[in-house]
């Protein structure tokens, strides 16, 4: 599935000539709103009556809002009709897979592999790409030319 997500991210970015999650949402006719949400809620994706919405907590920093937008865009593109809050509350269906896929989408969208240099730590890569370091857990270099960067993605350092 990671290769499918990678290819989908590449197609979207190439077609619309951007890696900006807000611009991609606009091109895909997904409404992005900021709202004063509870501090435990970063954002959510909602599909209602053929309309798609991404709602982002306006109390987050701009860089975190961007990350949340990319994550929720992943839900919009990969799981258009899934209602994860409903699934989490009313069924035994594990939404972990959906969350991992949305995080993978966000990581592939927001991390510019051209910024990664041999010897970079996860913290350095996160800083260069203006993302939380935790998002790197969902990013692995998939191409042969990136294999020499594996150390940054191993569990032996942070």
N, CA, C and O of each residue as an XYZ file, in Angstrom:
632
protein
N       0.819     -1.204      0.000
C       0.000      0.000      0.000
C       0.864      1.270      0.000
O       0.473      2.292     -0.565
N       2.049      1.198      0.642
C       2.903      2.387      0.686
C       3.302      2.847     -0.710
O       3.400      4.046     -0.971
N       3.535      1.882     -1.616
C       3.903      2.261     -2.978
C       2.719      2.899     -3.692
O       2.899      3.821     -4.488
N       1.519      2.418     -3.416
C       0.314      3.013     -3.992
C       0.169      4.453     -3.501
O      -0.121      5.358     -4.283
N       0.373      4.656     -2.205
C       0.285      6.002     -1.637
C       1.363      6.896     -2.231
O       1.091      8.036     -2.606
N       2.590      6.380     -2.318
C       3.691      7.160     -2.904
C       3.343      7.591     -4.324
O       3.518      8.755     -4.684
N       2.849      6.650     -5.131
C       2.510      6.964     -6.516
C       1.369      7.977     -6.598
O       1.379      8.862     -7.452
N       0.393      7.843     -5.711
C      -0.730      8.773     -5.692
C      -0.273     10.185     -5.324
O      -0.701     11.159     -5.943
N       0.586     10.290     -4.329
C       1.128     11.600     -3.938
C       1.905     12.207     -5.104
O       1.745     13.388     -5.409
N       2.743     11.405     -5.755
C       3.518     11.907     -6.899
C       2.598     12.383     -8.020
O       2.839     13.432     -8.617
N       1.546     11.617     -8.309
C       0.603     12.003     -9.363
C      -0.092     13.325     -9.032
O      -0.194     14.208     -9.884
N      -0.567     13.456     -7.795
C      -1.244     14.693     -7.390
C      -0.309     15.899     -7.481
O      -0.685     16.952     -7.995
N       0.903     15.730     -6.979
C       1.865     16.840     -6.975
C       2.282     17.226     -8.389
O       2.441     18.408     -8.693
N       2.457     16.243     -9.240
C       2.836     16.509    -10.627
C       1.688     17.174    -11.379
O       1.889     18.167    -12.079
N       0.493     16.627    -11.232
C      -0.672     17.162    -11.946
C      -0.960     18.613    -11.561
O      -1.269     19.434    -12.424
N      -0.859     18.927    -10.277
C      -1.222     20.261     -9.800
C      -0.011     21.155     -9.530
O      -0.158     22.303     -9.112
N       1.183     20.618     -9.773
C       2.436     21.367     -9.652
C       2.603     22.036     -8.278
O       3.017     23.191     -8.180
N       2.272     21.286     -7.230
C       2.435     21.800     -5.871
C       2.513     20.645     -4.877
O       1.992     19.556     -5.118
N       3.178     20.912     -3.753
C       3.158     19.973     -2.627
C       2.444     20.614     -1.437
O       2.444     20.061     -0.337
N       1.846     21.759     -1.654
C       1.139     22.475     -0.602
C      -0.214     21.803     -0.355
O      -1.041     21.750     -1.264
N      -0.457     21.289      0.853
C      -1.712     20.569      1.100
C      -2.951     21.452      0.956
O      -4.013     20.963      0.569
N      -2.831     22.737      1.261
C      -3.973     23.643      1.111
C      -4.321     23.835     -0.367
O      -5.494     23.827     -0.741
N      -3.302     24.006     -1.196
C      -3.540     24.164     -2.631
C      -4.113     22.886     -3.229
O      -5.029     22.940     -4.049
N      -3.576     21.733     -2.823
C      -4.108     20.463     -3.328
C      -5.566     20.290     -2.921
O      -6.385     19.853     -3.730
N      -5.897     20.625     -1.689
C      -7.289     20.530     -1.234
C      -8.180     21.417     -2.096
O      -9.281     21.016     -2.473
N      -7.710     22.610     -2.405
C      -8.477     23.524     -3.247
C      -8.687     22.934     -4.639
O      -9.798     22.963     -5.168
N      -7.622     22.400     -5.231
C      -7.744     21.778     -6.553
C      -8.717     20.603     -6.538
O      -9.421     20.363     -7.519
N      -8.756     19.876     -5.431
C      -9.626     18.701     -5.311
C     -11.021     19.064     -4.803
O     -11.838     18.182     -4.537
N     -11.285     20.347     -4.671
C     -12.577     20.855     -4.216
C     -12.947     20.343     -2.821
O     -14.081     19.943     -2.557
N     -11.953     20.373     -1.953
C     -12.148     20.020     -0.549
C     -12.091     21.321      0.245
O     -11.107     22.057      0.171
N     -13.132     21.596      0.991
C     -13.204     22.813      1.796
C     -12.330     22.664      3.032
O     -12.476     21.698      3.781
N     -11.429     23.605      3.252
C     -10.566     23.591      4.438
C     -11.002     24.734      5.349
O     -11.027     25.898      4.948
N     -11.344     24.374      6.584
C     -11.809     25.338      7.568
C     -10.943     25.253      8.812
O     -10.473     24.173      9.171
N     -10.730     26.378      9.468
C     -10.094     26.344     10.785
C     -11.177     26.658     11.803
O     -12.056     27.486     11.565
N     -11.100     25.987     12.933
C     -12.134     26.105     13.944
C     -11.503     25.980     15.320
O     -10.440     25.378     15.474
N     -12.152     26.543     16.303
C     -11.682     26.440     17.680
C     -12.124     25.083     18.231
O     -13.204     24.960     18.810
N     -11.284     24.077     18.047
C     -11.596     22.716     18.482
C     -11.001     22.447     19.858
O     -10.127     23.176     20.327
N     -11.486     21.399     20.487
C     -10.938     20.968     21.776
C      -9.442     20.716     21.614
O      -8.992     20.286     20.552
N      -8.679     20.981     22.663
C      -7.214     20.873     22.580
C      -6.719     19.479     22.206
O      -5.600     19.339     21.714
N      -7.528     18.447     22.429
C      -7.118     17.084     22.085
C      -7.395     16.737     20.625
O      -6.992     15.676     20.148
N      -8.080     17.628     19.918
C      -8.431     17.373     18.518
C      -7.625     18.310     17.626
O      -7.782     19.529     17.683
N      -6.765     17.727     16.807
C      -5.974     18.529     15.869
C      -6.774     18.894     14.632
O      -6.596     19.970     14.062
N      -7.654     17.995     14.219
C      -8.453     18.227     13.032
C      -9.210     16.974     12.671
O      -9.048     15.929     13.300
N     -10.039     17.089     11.649
C     -10.761     15.916     11.167
C     -11.199     16.143      9.726
O     -11.242     17.267      9.227
N     -11.525     15.019      9.077
C     -12.041     15.042      7.712
C     -13.488     14.591      7.767
O     -13.820     13.664      8.506
N     -14.344     15.229      7.003
C     -15.764     14.868      6.977
C     -16.271     14.881      5.543
O     -16.001     15.800      4.770
N     -17.020     13.824      5.213
C     -17.689     13.735      3.912
C     -19.185     13.772      4.193
O     -19.710     12.923      4.914
N     -19.864     14.755      3.622
C     -21.294     14.876      3.868
C     -21.996     15.380      2.615
O     -21.676     16.450      2.097
N     -22.950     14.603      2.141
C     -23.761     14.981      0.981
C     -22.900     15.423     -0.205
O     -23.114     16.492     -0.778
N     -21.938     14.598     -0.556
C     -21.020     14.812     -1.672
C     -20.124     16.036     -1.500
O     -19.517     16.505     -2.464
N     -20.042     16.543     -0.298
C     -19.135     17.646      0.014
C     -18.059     17.131      0.953
O     -18.328     16.336      1.853
N     -16.830     17.598      0.729
C     -15.712     17.153      1.563
C     -15.148     18.346      2.335
O     -14.968     19.438      1.795
N     -14.879     18.098      3.608
C     -14.392     19.144      4.496
C     -13.192     18.656      5.287
O     -13.160     17.515      5.748
N     -12.217     19.518      5.438
C     -11.120     19.316      6.381
C     -11.252     20.444      7.395
O     -11.260     21.621      7.037
N     -11.353     20.067      8.662
C     -11.462     21.052      9.736
C     -10.190     20.955     10.576
O      -9.817     19.873     11.029
N      -9.534     22.088     10.778
C      -8.251     22.140     11.480
C      -8.387     23.028     12.713
O      -8.997     24.096     12.657
N      -7.821     22.582     13.807
C      -7.838     23.340     15.055
C      -7.040     24.633     14.878
O      -5.845     24.599     14.584
N      -7.711     25.768     15.058
C      -7.029     27.047     14.838
C      -6.096     27.437     15.984
O      -5.433     28.472     15.911
N      -6.036     26.629     17.035
C      -5.116     26.890     18.145
C      -3.730     26.298     17.903
O      -2.822     26.498     18.709
N      -3.563     25.577     16.809
C      -2.273     24.969     16.481
C      -1.370     25.986     15.788
O      -1.844     26.968     15.218
N      -0.072     25.736     15.846
C       0.879     26.585     15.121
C       0.651     26.421     13.617
O       0.110     25.401     13.190
N       1.048     27.391     12.820
C       0.884     27.264     11.367
C       1.542     26.002     10.793
O       0.975     25.370      9.902
N       2.719     25.630     11.286
C       3.374     24.432     10.747
C       2.606     23.171     11.134
O       2.527     22.228     10.346
N       2.041     23.146     12.338
C       1.250     21.987     12.742
C      -0.076     21.957     11.978
O      -0.562     20.879     11.635
N      -0.662     23.118     11.711
C      -1.882     23.163     10.899
C      -1.611     22.598      9.506
O      -2.441     21.874      8.956
N      -0.469     22.923      8.945
C      -0.076     22.402      7.626
C       0.043     20.881      7.669
O      -0.415     20.197      6.754
N       0.655     20.351      8.727
C       0.802     18.904      8.879
C      -0.560     18.242      9.022
O      -0.817     17.207      8.407
N      -1.429     18.831      9.827
C      -2.779     18.284     10.018
C      -3.548     18.326      8.701
O      -4.261     17.378      8.372
N      -3.412     19.399      7.955
C      -4.078     19.497      6.654
C      -3.618     18.373      5.732
O      -4.436     17.753      5.054
N      -2.320     18.108      5.704
C      -1.785     17.032      4.860
C      -2.314     15.673      5.311
O      -2.667     14.840      4.476
N      -2.372     15.440      6.619
C      -2.891     14.180      7.158
C      -4.367     14.007      6.780
O      -4.767     12.949      6.295
N      -5.164     15.039      7.003
C      -6.598     14.952      6.691
C      -6.823     14.867      5.179
O      -7.779     14.232      4.734
N      -5.965     15.491      4.398
C      -6.032     15.349      2.943
C      -5.801     13.894      2.562
O      -6.423     13.382      1.631
N      -4.905     13.231      3.285
C      -4.696     11.801      3.072
C      -5.974     11.014      3.282
O      -6.298     10.131      2.488
N      -6.708     11.325      4.349
C      -8.003     10.665      4.565
C      -8.955     10.966      3.408
O      -9.637     10.068      2.915
N      -9.000     12.220      2.976
C      -9.919     12.617      1.909
C      -9.636     11.877      0.609
O     -10.561     11.482     -0.102
N      -8.366     11.692      0.302
C      -7.976     11.048     -0.954
C      -8.043      9.524     -0.856
O      -8.501      8.858     -1.785
N      -7.588      8.980      0.265
C      -7.481      7.524      0.409
C      -8.735      6.867      0.969
O      -9.034      5.718      0.642
N      -9.467      7.583      1.806
C     -10.621      6.997      2.510
C     -11.810      7.947      2.421
O     -12.377      8.335      3.442
N     -12.182      8.316      1.218
C     -13.167      9.376      0.995
C     -14.433      9.218      1.825
O     -14.917     10.196      2.395
N     -14.976      8.012      1.906
C     -16.266      7.817      2.573
C     -16.144      7.259      3.984
O     -17.163      7.040      4.638
N     -14.945      7.026      4.468
C     -14.772      6.454      5.813
C     -15.060      7.514      6.873
O     -14.644      8.666      6.750
N     -15.771      7.108      7.900
C     -16.088      7.991      9.020
C     -15.368      7.437     10.243
O     -15.943      6.668     11.014
N     -14.113      7.829     10.419
C     -13.313      7.221     11.491
C     -13.858      7.493     12.889
O     -13.803      6.589     13.723
N     -14.387      8.692     13.202
C     -14.963      8.849     14.552
C     -16.109      7.870     14.804
O     -16.219      7.308     15.894
N     -16.966      7.664     13.792
C     -18.059      6.700     13.939
C     -17.510      5.289     14.101
O     -17.946      4.544     14.979
N     -16.551      4.924     13.254
C     -15.974      3.579     13.334
C     -15.321      3.340     14.693
O     -15.455      2.264     15.274
N     -14.623      4.342     15.187
C     -13.924      4.222     16.469
C     -14.913      4.058     17.625
O     -14.674      3.281     18.549
N     -16.019      4.791     17.567
C     -16.977      4.803     18.677
C     -17.979      3.656     18.628
O     -18.355      3.123     19.672
N     -18.414      3.269     17.439
C     -19.556      2.366     17.318
C     -19.250      0.983     16.762
O     -20.157      0.158     16.651
N     -18.006      0.709     16.413
C     -17.685     -0.608     15.853
C     -16.401     -1.127     16.474
O     -15.718     -0.428     17.223
N     -16.093     -2.367     16.141
C     -14.833     -2.959     16.576
C     -13.765     -2.829     15.498
O     -12.678     -3.392     15.627
N     -14.070     -2.092     14.438
C     -13.126     -1.898     13.345
C     -11.946     -1.062     13.830
O     -12.131      0.001     14.423
N     -10.754     -1.541     13.577
C      -9.558     -0.792     13.967
C      -9.260      0.269     12.916
O      -9.107     -0.034     11.733
N      -9.182      1.503     13.362
C      -8.881      2.596     12.436
C      -7.380      2.847     12.341
O      -6.945      3.763     11.644
N      -6.589      2.036     13.038
C      -5.132      2.218     13.017
C      -4.581      2.212     11.597
O      -3.736      3.037     11.252
N      -5.057      1.283     10.775
C      -4.570      1.181      9.396
C      -4.866      2.473      8.632
O      -4.020      2.962      7.882
N      -6.059      3.019      8.821
C      -6.429      4.258      8.135
C      -5.547      5.421      8.595
O      -5.145      6.257      7.785
N      -5.254      5.472      9.880
C      -4.406      6.542     10.416
C      -2.966      6.417      9.911
O      -2.329      7.418      9.580
N      -2.464      5.191      9.855
C      -1.106      4.965      9.337
C      -1.023      5.395      7.874
O      -0.051      6.030      7.463
N      -2.041      5.049      7.093
C      -2.053      5.433      5.681
C      -2.122      6.952      5.522
O      -1.440      7.511      4.663
N      -2.934      7.627      6.335
C      -3.028      9.092      6.259
C      -1.709      9.739      6.681
O      -1.293     10.738      6.093
N      -1.055      9.180      7.690
C       0.255      9.701      8.108
C       1.311      9.476      7.033
O       2.158     10.339      6.800
N       1.264      8.322      6.383
C       2.202      8.033      5.293
C       1.998      9.025      4.153
O       2.964      9.549      3.600
N       0.739      9.282      3.804
C       0.413     10.263      2.771
C       0.993     11.631      3.144
O       1.634     12.285      2.322
N       0.763     12.053      4.387
C       1.257     13.361      4.839
C       2.779     13.431      4.777
O       3.343     14.429      4.328
N       3.435     12.378      5.226
C       4.903     12.358      5.217
C       5.441     12.457      3.796
O       6.356     13.235      3.527
N       4.879     11.676      2.896
C       5.345     11.689      1.507
C       5.062     13.027      0.832
O       5.819     13.459     -0.037
N       3.985     13.677      1.225
C       3.643     14.973      0.653
C       4.553     16.086      1.171
O       4.984     16.946      0.404
N       4.842     16.067      2.462
C       5.527     17.197      3.090
C       7.048     17.101      3.111
O       7.727     18.118      3.250
N       7.591     15.896      2.975
C       9.043     15.747      3.045
C       9.636     15.820      1.642
O       9.314     15.012      0.770
N      10.491     16.787      1.449
C      11.194     16.947      0.174
C      12.487     16.146      0.262
O      13.406     16.519      0.991
N      12.556     15.049     -0.479
C      13.736     14.181     -0.359
C      15.021     14.881     -0.791
O      16.115     14.437     -0.444
N      14.897     15.971     -1.544
C      16.094     16.725     -1.943
C      16.752     17.418     -0.752
O      17.921     17.796     -0.823
N      16.011     17.583      0.335
C      16.577     18.244      1.518
C      17.358     17.274      2.393
O      18.068     17.701      3.303
N      17.239     15.979      2.133
C      17.872     14.972      2.989
C      19.299     14.719      2.517
O      19.539     14.397      1.353
N      20.229     14.869      3.438
C      21.647     14.658      3.149
C      22.161     13.475      3.957
O      21.647     13.197      5.041
N      23.175     12.770      3.438
C      23.766     11.681      4.226
C      24.217     12.205      5.592
O      24.848     13.259      5.688
N      23.890     11.467      6.627
C      24.270     11.852      7.981
C      23.239     12.688      8.712
O      23.380     12.921      9.913
N      22.202     13.148      8.019
C      21.152     13.919      8.684
C      20.451     13.064      9.732
O      20.179     11.885      9.502
N      20.168     13.649     10.857
C      19.370     12.971     11.880
C      17.892     13.196     11.576
O      17.533     14.025     10.739
N      17.047     12.446     12.269
C      15.610     12.645     12.104
C      15.228     14.076     12.480
O      14.426     14.709     11.794
N      15.800     14.579     13.564
C      15.488     15.943     14.000
C      15.876     16.964     12.931
O      15.145     17.926     12.697
N      17.006     16.759     12.293
C      17.471     17.661     11.239
C      16.528     17.620     10.034
O      16.165     18.661      9.485
N      16.139     16.420      9.631
C      15.227     16.267      8.491
C      13.882     16.914      8.802
O      13.311     17.604      7.958
N      13.380     16.692     10.011
C      12.107     17.293     10.420
C      12.204     18.821     10.390
O      11.296     19.497      9.907
N      13.308     19.356     10.910
C      13.513     20.804     10.927
C      13.540     21.375      9.505
O      12.894     22.384      9.223
N      14.290     20.725      8.620
C      14.409     21.202      7.238
C      13.064     21.216      6.521
O      12.830     22.053      5.649
N      12.179     20.286      6.888
C      10.897     20.160      6.201
C       9.730     20.753      6.991
O       8.578     20.667      6.568
N      10.043     21.362      8.152
C       9.030     22.033      8.965
C       7.876     21.098      9.345
O       6.701     21.431      9.189
N       8.250     19.923      9.848
C       7.266     18.918     10.252
C       7.625     18.384     11.635
O       8.766     18.530     12.076
N       6.667     17.769     12.323
C       7.015     17.114     13.592
C       7.888     15.892     13.320
O       7.677     15.184     12.336
N       8.856     15.647     14.179
C       9.776     14.523     13.980
C       9.019     13.190     13.954
O       9.460     12.240     13.307
N       7.887     13.118     14.652
C       7.099     11.875     14.686
C       6.610     11.459     13.301
O       6.410     10.272     13.047
N       6.419     12.417     12.415
C       5.931     12.100     11.070
C       6.953     11.290     10.279
O       6.588     10.581      9.341
N       8.216     11.386     10.645
C       9.264     10.629      9.949
C       9.111      9.121     10.139
O       9.652      8.343      9.353
N       8.385      8.704     11.167
C       8.150      7.270     11.368
C       7.370      6.671     10.202
O       7.388      5.457      9.996
N       6.692      7.514      9.449
C       5.859      7.042      8.346
C       6.495      7.289      6.984
O       5.860      7.085      5.950
N       7.744      7.725      6.986
C       8.460      8.022      5.741
C       9.670      7.123      5.632
O      10.511      7.076      6.530
N       9.748      6.426      4.548
C      10.936      5.627      4.239
C      11.313      5.936      2.799
O      10.444      6.042      1.934
N      12.599      6.079      2.544
C      13.019      6.276      1.150
C      12.718      5.006      0.349
O      13.158      3.917      0.717
N      11.980      5.148     -0.729
C      11.577      3.984     -1.512
C      12.432      3.763     -2.746
O      12.375      2.694     -3.353
N      13.218      4.750     -3.124
C      13.973      4.601     -4.359
C      15.399      4.151     -4.081
O      15.934      4.380     -2.997
N      16.008      3.510     -5.071
C      17.369      2.990     -4.931
C      18.370      4.096     -4.627
O      19.300      3.897     -3.846
N      18.182      5.264     -5.243
C      19.152      6.339     -5.032
C      19.099      6.891     -3.607
O      19.995      7.639     -3.215
N      18.092      6.550     -2.834
C      17.975      7.041     -1.458
C      18.467      6.024     -0.430
O      18.421      6.311      0.766
N      18.931      4.856     -0.847
C      19.312      3.810      0.105
C      20.416      4.230      1.063
O      20.436      3.769      2.204
N      21.340      5.093      0.635
C      22.434      5.485      1.514
C      21.972      6.430      2.626
O      22.782      6.837      3.458
N      20.695      6.782      2.653
C      20.159      7.606      3.727
C      19.497      6.766      4.813
O      18.928      7.315      5.757
N      19.563      5.445      4.692
C      18.850      4.570      5.617
C      19.177      4.832      7.078
O      18.320      4.631      7.938
N      20.392      5.276      7.385
C      20.760      5.486      8.782
C      19.813      6.468      9.471
O      19.435      6.263     10.625
N      19.436      7.516      8.778
C      18.543      8.513      9.372
C      17.200      7.911      9.746
O      16.506      8.430     10.621
N      16.832      6.825      9.094
C      15.523      6.233      9.330
C      15.603      4.959     10.154
O      14.592      4.283     10.347
N      16.793      4.624     10.643
C      16.926      3.439     11.495
C      16.543      3.808     12.919
O      16.433      4.987     13.255
N      16.342      2.807     13.744
C      15.964      3.036     15.137
C      17.176      3.288     16.022
O      17.024      3.423     17.237
N      18.366      3.356     15.454
C      19.587      3.501     16.241
C      19.905      4.940     16.632
O      20.847      5.168     17.390
N      19.157      5.901     16.144
C      19.416      7.297     16.481
C      18.121      8.082     16.418
O      17.088      7.539     16.026
N      18.158      9.342     16.793
C      16.944     10.156     16.704
C      17.181     11.485     16.062
O      16.250     12.277     15.920
